[in-house]
Amino acid sequence: MSRLLLTGLWVCVVTLLSAYSAAWWLVNGSVAKPTAEPTWEGLQYVKTEPINVPMIRDGKLMGYSVLELVFTADSTRLKEAPVPPELFVTDEAFRTIYGDETVDLDHIQRYDLKAFADGIRQKVNVRLKSDIVQEVLVDQISYFSRDAMKQ
């Protein structure tokens, strides 16, 4: 019986020492450290808050368009900007959708997202008087009708 107890104790000690040795070996650099992955220096991705645009026709609220945008910007120019460009991107997106008379909610057609994004980029850069915004990407766009919100 004592022999079995000593064997069990010996197995526990060996297991603990091997686990401790392996952990020490990993922490103290015996394993080659992975190199840092290359990054895109100079570009930064900025995500806007969700933009809720009321869709009004003939003085009646028909629903809401909700969209989220992501834009790329030069990081050095982004740091030097006196005002955060995401405010201007959000404003231009709201103005573009809210003021677009071609959107007919009864006959929805495909919306030219490339022209939409390029227009926002150009208008924001003109307002900021600098080419800060490189590209505007549509992360998500949804429409919620007034009837769907009641349910």
ZIRAFEN-V601046 format. One record per helix or strand of 3 or more residues. SS is the DSSP state (helix for helix, strand for strand). FROM is the first residue (numbers start at 0). LEN is the number of residues. If there is no record, write none. Layout:
# ZIRAFEN-V601046
<<SS FROM LEN> <SS FROM LEN>>
This chain:
# ZIRAFEN-V601046
<<helix 1 26> <strand 42 5> <strand 50 7> <strand 59 15> <helix 74 6> <helix 84 14> <helix 112 16> <strand 132 13> <helix 145 5>>
